[in-house]
Amino acid sequence: MSLTRTDIENIARLARLELTEAEIPVYVDSLSRIFAFVGELERAPTEGISPMAHPLPGLAQRLRADEVTETDRRDLYQRNAPAAEAGLYLVPKVIE
């Protein structure tokens, strides 16, 4: 898939990015190559291949015990807040 200048400008607008005139051709080329590579990956033959839980067979992720190691310090932290109520931080309304 090849992107156009218009595509890049639309992506930049949606992402709230300000691109210079010199950057636009670079992004057209770079993103087009990324999409082309993803297209190549989609054509890879994956029939009959089972998903892996771990990339190295016979190994498992070491997990630590699920234990509480710290005490609840919420009240201590909320003392610094300008306004807190019922364990929640109160903030000014910013959306009408």
TIMI-2910 file (N, C-alpha, C, CB; in pm, 1 decimal, decimal comma, always signed):
<rs>
+----------+----------+----------+----------+----------+----------+----------+----------+----------+----------+----------+----------+------+
!      n_x !      n_y !      n_z !     ca_x !     ca_y !     ca_z !      c_x !      c_y !      c_z !     cb_x !     cb_y !     cb_z ! resn !
+----------+----------+----------+----------+----------+----------+----------+----------+----------+----------+----------+----------+------+
!    +85,2 !   -117,5 !     +0,0 !     +0,0 !     +0,0 !     +0,0 !    +89,1 !   +122,9 !     +0,0 !    -96,6 !     +0,3 !   +122,1 !  Met !
!    +61,9 !   +212,2 !    -90,4 !   +139,5 !   +334,4 !   -100,6 !    +54,0 !   +451,7 !    -52,7 !   +188,8 !   +356,9 !   -246,2 !  Ser !
!   +109,3 !   +528,5 !    +36,8 !    +37,9 !   +644,3 !    +89,6 !    +66,9 !   +766,7 !     +4,4 !    +76,9 !   +670,3 !   +236,1 !  Leu !
!    -24,3 !   +860,5 !     +6,1 !     -6,5 !   +986,0 !    -66,9 !    +18,7 !  +1099,0 !    +32,3 !   -130,6 !  +1017,2 !   -155,4 !  Thr !
!    +54,6 !  +1211,2 !    -20,3 !    +75,7 !  +1330,5 !    +62,2 !    -51,7 !  +1364,3 !   +140,2 !   +118,6 !  +1450,7 !    -25,7 !  Arg !
!   -166,0 !  +1351,6 !    +74,9 !   -294,1 !  +1380,6 !   +140,3 !   -317,9 !  +1285,4 !   +258,0 !   -410,2 !  +1369,7 !    +38,8 !  Thr !
!   -284,1 !  +1157,7 !   +238,2 !   -298,2 !  +1060,3 !   +347,4 !   -215,5 !  +1102,4 !   +468,2 !   -255,6 !   +919,8 !   +300,7 !  Asp !
!    -91,5 !  +1141,2 !   +444,3 !     -2,5 !  +1181,3 !   +553,5 !    -54,6 !  +1307,7 !   +621,4 !   +140,7 !  +1204,0 !   +501,2 !  Ile !
!   -103,5 !  +1402,0 !   +543,2 !   -158,5 !  +1524,0 !   +602,9 !   -280,3 !  +1492,5 !   +689,5 !   -196,4 !  +1625,0 !   +493,2 !  Glu !
!   -364,9 !  +1399,6 !   +644,7 !   -481,5 !  +1361,3 !   +723,9 !   -440,4 !  +1288,7 !   +851,9 !   -574,8 !  +1272,7 !   +641,1 !  Asn !
!   -344,1 !  +1198,9 !   +840,9 !   -294,4 !  +1127,5 !   +959,7 !   -235,4 !  +1227,1 !  +1058,7 !   -187,9 !  +1020,9 !   +920,2 !  Ile !
!   -157,3 !  +1320,5 !  +1009,5 !    -94,9 !  +1421,3 !  +1097,0 !   -202,1 !  +1506,7 !  +1165,3 !     +2,0 !  +1511,8 !  +1015,8 !  Ala !
!   -305,5 !  +1542,2 !  +1091,1 !   -413,2 !  +1622,7 !  +1150,2 !   -484,6 !  +1543,9 !  +1259,8 !   -514,4 !  +1666,8 !  +1041,6 !  Arg !
!   -515,3 !  +1416,3 !  +1232,6 !   -582,9 !  +1333,9 !  +1332,8 !   -496,2 !  +1311,1 !  +1456,0 !   -622,4 !  +1200,3 !  +1272,4 !  Leu !
!   -365,2 !  +1299,9 !  +1435,8 !   -273,0 !  +1276,7 !  +1547,0 !   -228,3 !  +1407,2 !  +1612,1 !   -151,4 !  +1198,9 !  +1498,9 !  Ala !
!   -278,6 !  +1517,4 !  +1561,5 !   -243,0 !  +1650,2 !  +1613,5 !    -91,5 !  +1674,5 !  +1603,8 !   -289,9 !  +1664,6 !  +1760,4 !  Arg !
!    -34,5 !  +1635,4 !  +1488,0 !   +107,3 !  +1656,4 !  +1462,3 !   +123,6 !  +1770,9 !  +1363,5 !   +174,1 !  +1527,3 !  +1408,5 !  Leu !
!   +222,5 !  +1851,4 !  +1387,4 !   +252,0 !  +1959,3 !  +1294,1 !   +376,9 !  +1920,8 !  +1215,9 !   +271,3 !  +2095,8 !  +1368,5 !  Glu !
!   +356,5 !  +1887,9 !  +1088,8 !   +467,8 !  +1845,6 !  +1004,2 !   +511,2 !  +1960,5 !   +914,1 !   +428,6 !  +1722,5 !   +919,7 !  Leu !
!   +641,0 !  +1971,3 !   +893,4 !   +693,1 !  +2071,4 !   +800,4 !   +683,8 !  +2015,9 !   +658,4 !   +840,8 !  +2110,2 !   +835,8 !  Thr !
!   +700,3 !  +2102,7 !   +560,9 !   +696,7 !  +2060,4 !   +420,6 !   +805,5 !  +1957,6 !   +390,9 !   +712,5 !  +2181,5 !   +327,9 !  Glu !
!   +920,2 !  +1970,1 !   +456,3 !  +1030,4 !  +1876,7 !   +433,5 !  +1003,8 !  +1740,2 !   +496,3 !  +1159,8 !  +1934,2 !   +488,8 !  Ala !
!   +924,3 !  +1735,0 !   +601,9 !   +897,3 !  +1608,6 !   +670,4 !   +794,4 !  +1522,8 !   +598,4 !   +850,5 !  +1635,5 !   +810,5 !  Glu !
!   +702,9 !  +1584,8 !   +526,5 !   +593,1 !  +1510,1 !   +464,3 !   +643,7 !  +1402,7 !   +367,0 !   +500,1 !  +1606,3 !   +390,9 !  Ile !
!   +736,1 !  +1434,1 !   +274,3 !   +783,8 !  +1327,2 !   +184,7 !   +854,6 !  +1213,8 !   +260,0 !   +878,6 !  +1385,6 !    +80,6 !  Pro !
!   +922,8 !  +1245,9 !   +368,0 !   +990,2 !  +1143,1 !   +447,5 !   +886,8 !  +1048,4 !   +507,8 !  +1076,6 !  +1207,5 !   +559,3 !  Val !
!   +777,9 !  +1104,1 !   +561,1 !   +672,9 !  +1020,8 !   +619,2 !   +598,7 !   +941,4 !   +511,6 !   +574,3 !  +1107,4 !   +697,7 !  Tyr !
!   +578,4 !   +999,2 !   +395,9 !   +514,5 !   +925,7 !   +286,6 !   +595,8 !   +800,7 !   +256,1 !   +500,9 !  +1014,5 !   +159,6 !  Val !
!   +725,9 !   +816,2 !   +242,8 !   +813,5 !   +703,1 !   +210,8 !   +819,7 !   +603,1 !   +325,6 !   +954,2 !   +752,8 !   +177,6 !  Asp !
!   +843,7 !   +651,2 !   +446,3 !   +861,0 !   +562,1 !   +561,2 !   +734,5 !   +481,7 !   +590,2 !   +900,6 !   +642,5 !   +684,6 !  Ser !
!   +620,9 !   +548,8 !   +597,6 !   +497,1 !   +478,2 !   +629,8 !   +453,7 !   +385,4 !   +516,3 !   +386,3 !   +578,3 !   +660,4 !  Leu !
!   +480,6 !   +422,7 !   +392,9 !   +448,5 !   +334,7 !   +280,5 !   +529,9 !   +206,8 !   +288,5 !   +474,2 !   +405,8 !   +146,6 !  Ser !
!   +658,1 !   +217,8 !   +324,8 !   +742,1 !    +98,3 !   +339,0 !   +695,0 !    +11,3 !   +455,1 !   +888,8 !   +138,1 !   +359,6 !  Arg !
!   +649,8 !    +72,8 !   +564,0 !   +598,7 !     -4,6 !   +678,0 !   +474,0 !    -82,2 !   +635,8 !   +566,4 !    +88,9 !   +798,7 !  Ile !
!   +381,4 !    -15,9 !   +565,7 !   +260,4 !    -84,2 !   +520,0 !   +294,5 !   -195,5 !   +421,6 !   +163,8 !    +15,7 !   +455,2 !  Phe !
!   +394,1 !   -174,2 !   +336,0 !   +435,1 !   -278,3 !   +241,9 !   +490,2 !   -399,5 !   +317,3 !   +540,8 !   -223,7 !   +143,3 !  Ala !
!   +566,8 !   -375,9 !   +422,1 !   +622,1 !   -485,2 !   +501,3 !   +510,1 !   -562,8 !   +571,9 !   +723,1 !   -430,8 !   +604,5 !  Phe !
!   +412,3 !   -492,4 !   +626,0 !   +298,3 !   -559,5 !   +690,1 !   +223,9 !   -643,3 !   +586,5 !   +202,0 !   -455,8 !   +755,9 !  Val !
!   +213,3 !   -594,1 !   +464,6 !   +150,2 !   -671,5 !   +358,0 !   +226,8 !   -799,0 !   +329,3 !   +139,2 !   -588,4 !   +231,6 !  Gly !
!   +359,2 !   -791,9 !   +332,6 !   +440,3 !   -912,7 !   +313,7 !   +415,4 !  -1012,2 !   +426,2 !   +589,8 !   -877,0 !   +306,8 !  Glu !
!   +404,7 !   -965,0 !   +549,0 !   +379,7 !  -1053,9 !   +662,3 !   +243,9 !  -1122,1 !   +650,1 !   +387,5 !   -975,9 !   +793,7 !  Leu !
!   +145,1 !  -1050,6 !   +596,3 !    +12,4 !  -1109,4 !   +579,3 !    +13,7 !  -1224,1 !   +479,3 !    -86,6 !  -1003,3 !   +534,5 !  Glu !
!   +108,6 !  -1223,2 !   +385,8 !   +116,4 !  -1329,0 !   +284,8 !   +195,9 !  -1450,1 !   +332,1 !   +178,2 !  -1274,7 !   +158,4 !  Arg !
!   +253,6 !  -1443,7 !   +451,7 !   +332,0 !  -1556,1 !   +503,2 !   +240,7 !  -1677,1 !   +525,3 !   +404,0 !  -1517,0 !   +635,6 !  Ala !
!   +285,5 !  -1796,7 !   +485,0 !   +202,6 !  -1916,6 !   +502,8 !   +198,7 !  -1958,3 !   +649,7 !   +256,1 !  -2032,7 !   +416,0 !  Pro !
!    +82,4 !  -1948,6 !   +712,0 !    +69,9 !  -1982,2 !   +853,9 !    -28,1 !  -2095,8 !   +878,3 !    +26,7 !  -1860,6 !   +932,4 !  Thr !
!    -73,8 !  -2161,2 !   +772,2 !   -166,9 !  -2271,8 !   +789,2 !    -96,0 !  -2386,2 !   +861,4 !   -222,9 !  -2319,1 !   +652,0 !  Glu !
!   -165,2 !  -2445,4 !   +958,3 !   -110,4 !  -2560,3 !  +1029,9 !     -9,0 !  -2526,0 !  +1136,9 !    -48,1 !  -2652,4 !   +933,8 !  Gly !
!    +13,3 !  -2399,5 !  +1162,2 !   +108,5 !  -2358,9 !  +1265,9 !    +28,8 !  -2319,8 !  +1389,5 !   +200,2 !  -2240,2 !  +1217,4 !  Ile !
!    +59,7 !  -2386,4 !  +1500,6 !    -15,2 !  -2356,6 !  +1623,3 !    +49,0 !  -2238,3 !  +1696,1 !    -20,5 !  -2481,2 !  +1716,3 !  Ser !
!    -32,3 !  -2159,9 !  +1763,1 !    +20,4 !  -2044,9 !  +1836,9 !   +111,1 !  -2090,6 !  +1951,1 !    -94,7 !  -1958,8 !  +1891,9 !  Pro !
!   +207,8 !  -2006,6 !  +1984,4 !   +300,6 !  -2038,0 !  +2092,6 !   +266,3 !  -1956,5 !  +2217,2 !   +446,0 !  -2010,8 !  +2048,8 !  Met !
!   +279,0 !  -2021,0 !  +2331,9 !   +262,7 !  -1949,2 !  +2457,0 !   +396,0 !  -1887,1 !  +2497,7 !   +209,5 !  -2043,1 !  +2567,9 !  Ala !
!   +505,0 !  -1943,3 !  +2448,7 !   +638,9 !  -1894,8 !  +2480,9 !   +727,5 !  -1923,6 !  +2360,2 !   +695,9 !  -1962,4 !  +2611,9 !  His !
!   +816,0 !  -1833,0 !  +2322,0 !   +896,4 !  -1854,3 !  +2201,5 !   +998,5 !  -1967,1 !  +2214,8 !   +967,7 !  -1727,5 !  +2166,1 !  Pro !
!  +1036,0 !  -2004,1 !  +2336,1 !  +1132,3 !  -2111,5 !  +2355,9 !  +1061,9 !  -2229,7 !  +2421,2 !  +1252,3 !  -2063,9 !  +2442,3 !  Leu !
!  +1050,2 !  -2341,2 !  +2349,7 !   +976,7 !  -2456,0 !  +2404,4 !  +1037,2 !  -2505,7 !  +2535,8 !   +974,3 !  -2569,9 !  +2302,6 !  Pro !
!   +949,3 !  -2547,1 !  +2626,9 !   +994,1 !  -2603,0 !  +2753,6 !  +1023,5 !  -2499,8 !  +2860,6 !  +1114,7 !  -2684,2 !  +2731,1 !  Gly !
!  +1017,4 !  -2372,2 !  +2826,9 !  +1043,6 !  -2268,4 !  +2925,5 !   +913,5 !  -2200,2 !  +2965,3 !  +1143,9 !  -2165,6 !  +2870,9 !  Leu !
!   +908,6 !  -2151,5 !  +3086,0 !   +790,2 !  -2080,4 !  +3134,0 !   +834,3 !  -1950,3 !  +3198,9 !   +708,6 !  -2167,4 !  +3234,2 !  Ala !
!   +744,7 !  -1856,9 !  +3202,4 !   +772,3 !  -1727,6 !  +3264,1 !   +781,9 !  -1743,9 !  +3415,7 !   +662,6 !  -1624,3 !  +3226,9 !  Gln !
!   +889,7 !  -1694,6 !  +3473,3 !   +900,8 !  -1698,4 !  +3619,1 !   +811,4 !  -1590,3 !  +3676,7 !  +1048,5 !  -1679,2 !  +3665,7 !  Arg !
!   +727,1 !  -1628,3 !  +3768,4 !   +635,7 !  -1534,0 !  +3829,0 !   +666,2 !  -1520,6 !  +3976,7 !   +490,8 !  -1577,2 !  +3807,4 !  Leu !
!   +654,8 !  -1400,8 !  +4028,2 !   +672,9 !  -1380,9 !  +4171,9 !   +540,5 !  -1405,4 !  +4242,4 !   +726,1 !  -1238,1 !  +4202,7 !  Arg !
!   +548,6 !  -1430,3 !  +4368,7 !   +427,5 !  -1453,2 !  +4446,2 !   +344,2 !  -1325,7 !  +4449,8 !   +461,9 !  -1500,0 !  +4589,4 !  Ala !
!   +213,6 !  -1339,7 !  +4445,1 !   +123,1 !  -1225,6 !  +4447,9 !    +96,2 !  -1189,3 !  +4593,4 !     -9,9 !  -1256,7 !  +4371,9 !  Asp !
!   +187,6 !  -1112,0 !  +4649,8 !   +179,3 !  -1075,4 !  +4790,8 !   +181,4 !   -924,0 !  +4805,5 !   +294,6 !  -1138,8 !  +4870,8 !  Glu !
!   +111,8 !   -873,2 !  +4905,5 !   +115,5 !   -730,9 !  +4936,7 !   +248,7 !   -703,9 !  +5006,6 !     -7,5 !   -687,4 !  +5026,5 !  Val !
!   +325,9 !   -610,8 !  +4952,9 !   +456,4 !   -581,0 !  +5012,0 !   +463,3 !   -440,2 !  +5069,6 !   +565,4 !   -598,8 !  +4908,4 !  Thr !
!   +362,9 !   -358,1 !  +5041,1 !   +362,9 !   -222,6 !  +5093,7 !   +230,8 !   -195,9 !  +5164,6 !   +386,6 !   -119,5 !  +4980,9 !  Glu !
!   +235,5 !   -104,1 !  +5258,1 !   +114,2 !    -68,9 !  +5330,9 !    +35,7 !    +37,0 !  +5253,9 !   +148,5 !    -18,5 !  +5472,6 !  Thr !
!    -92,3 !    +49,8 !  +5286,3 !   -178,9 !   +149,1 !  +5222,9 !   -140,8 !   +287,3 !  +5276,0 !   -330,5 !   +118,0 !  +5250,0 !  Asp !
!    -92,9 !   +374,2 !  +5188,2 !    -49,8 !   +508,2 !  +5228,2 !   -134,0 !   +616,2 !  +5161,6 !    +97,3 !   +528,9 !  +5194,0 !  Arg !
!   -255,6 !   +579,8 !  +5119,7 !   -341,8 !   +674,9 !  +5050,2 !   -366,8 !   +799,7 !  +5133,4 !   -473,9 !   +609,6 !  +5014,5 !  Arg !
!   -399,7 !   +783,2 !  +5261,4 !   -428,7 !   +899,7 !  +5346,0 !   -308,3 !   +992,1 !  +5355,1 !   -470,9 !   +855,0 !  +5486,6 !  Asp !
!   -189,9 !   +935,0 !  +5365,1 !    -67,1 !  +1015,3 !  +5370,2 !    -51,5 !  +1096,4 !  +5241,5 !    +56,8 !   +924,5 !  +5392,1 !  Leu !
!    -72,5 !  +1032,0 !  +5127,0 !    -56,9 !  +1100,8 !  +4998,9 !   -164,9 !  +1207,2 !  +4978,3 !    -60,7 !   +999,9 !  +4884,3 !  Tyr !
!   -285,6 !  +1180,9 !  +5025,5 !   -393,8 !  +1275,8 !  +5002,3 !   -384,7 !  +1398,6 !  +5092,4 !   -526,6 !  +1207,7 !  +5023,1 !  Gln !
!   -303,3 !  +1392,4 !  +5194,1 !   -284,3 !  +1512,4 !  +5277,1 !   -222,2 !  +1626,3 !  +5196,9 !   -196,1 !  +1480,1 !  +5398,4 !  Arg !
!   -146,8 !  +1593,9 !  +5092,7 !    -82,4 !  +1696,4 !  +5009,9 !   -176,9 !  +1753,9 !  +4904,0 !    +40,7 !  +1638,2 !  +4942,1 !  Asn !
!   -288,3 !  +1687,8 !  +4880,5 !   -380,8 !  +1732,4 !  +4776,0 !   -456,3 !  +1856,3 !  +4821,7 !   -479,7 !  +1620,2 !  +4739,0 !  Ala !
!   -483,8 !  +1948,4 !  +4729,8 !   -561,9 !  +2066,7 !  +4766,0 !   -702,0 !  +2030,1 !  +4812,8 !   -570,5 !  +2161,9 !  +4647,9 !  Pro !
!   -761,9 !  +1924,5 !  +4751,7 !   -896,7 !  +1883,5 !  +4791,4 !   -912,3 !  +1733,7 !  +4768,2 !  -1005,0 !  +1963,1 !  +4712,5 !  Ala !
!   -958,9 !  +1664,3 !  +4871,6 !   -986,0 !  +1520,4 !  +4861,3 !  -1107,5 !  +1489,8 !  +4946,2 !   -862,6 !  +1434,5 !  +4906,4 !  Ala !
!  -1187,3 !  +1394,0 !  +4899,8 !  -1307,3 !  +1355,3 !  +4973,2 !  -1335,5 !  +1208,1 !  +4947,6 !  -1428,9 !  +1442,9 !  +4932,1 !  Glu !
!  -1361,9 !  +1132,9 !  +5052,7 !  -1395,1 !   +990,4 !  +5044,7 !  -1288,3 !   +912,0 !  +4968,4 !  -1531,4 !   +971,5 !  +4977,7 !  Ala !
!  -1162,5 !   +948,8 !  +4988,4 !  -1053,3 !   +877,8 !  +4923,0 !  -1030,3 !   +915,2 !  +4778,2 !  -1077,9 !   +733,8 !  +4930,8 !  Gly !
!  -1098,3 !  +1018,6 !  +4729,4 !  -1084,3 !  +1061,5 !  +4590,0 !  -1028,8 !  +1203,1 !  +4585,2 !  -1220,2 !  +1053,9 !  +4515,7 !  Leu !
!   -950,0 !  +1230,3 !  +4482,1 !   -899,3 !  +1365,0 !  +4461,0 !  -1008,0 !  +1447,6 !  +4393,6 !   -769,0 !  +1363,6 !  +4375,7 !  Tyr !
!  -1032,0 !  +1567,5 !  +4442,7 !  -1129,2 !  +1657,8 !  +4381,6 !  -1053,6 !  +1756,7 !  +4294,3 !  -1214,6 !  +1732,1 !  +4490,0 !  Leu !
!  -1097,3 !  +1766,2 !  +4170,4 !  -1030,8 !  +1856,0 !  +4075,0 !  -1134,0 !  +1950,0 !  +4016,1 !   -958,6 !  +1776,0 !  +3962,2 !  Val !
!  -1092,2 !  +2067,7 !  +3970,0 !  -1187,7 !  +2161,1 !  +3910,2 !  -1243,3 !  +2105,6 !  +3779,2 !  -1121,2 !  +2297,7 !  +3885,9 !  Pro !
!  -1367,3 !  +2138,8 !  +3751,5 !  -1430,3 !  +2097,3 !  +3626,0 !  -1366,3 !  +2174,4 !  +3512,1 !  -1584,6 !  +2120,6 !  +3629,1 !  Lys !
!  -1322,7 !  +2101,4 !  +3407,2 !  -1257,6 !  +2167,1 !  +3293,8 !  -1336,8 !  +2150,6 !  +3164,7 !  -1117,5 !  +2112,0 !  +3275,2 !  Val !
!  -1438,3 !  +2064,7 !  +3165,8 !  -1521,3 !  +2044,2 !  +3047,8 !  -1663,0 !  +2089,6 !  +3080,6 !  -1519,1 !  +1894,7 !  +3001,8 !  Ile !
!  -1716,5 !  +2171,5 !  +2994,6 !  -1851,7 !  +2220,8 !  +3018,1 !  -1956,4 !  +2127,3 !  +2963,1 !  -1868,9 !  +2357,0 !  +2957,3 !  Glu !
+----------+----------+----------+----------+----------+----------+----------+----------+----------+----------+----------+----------+------+
</rs>
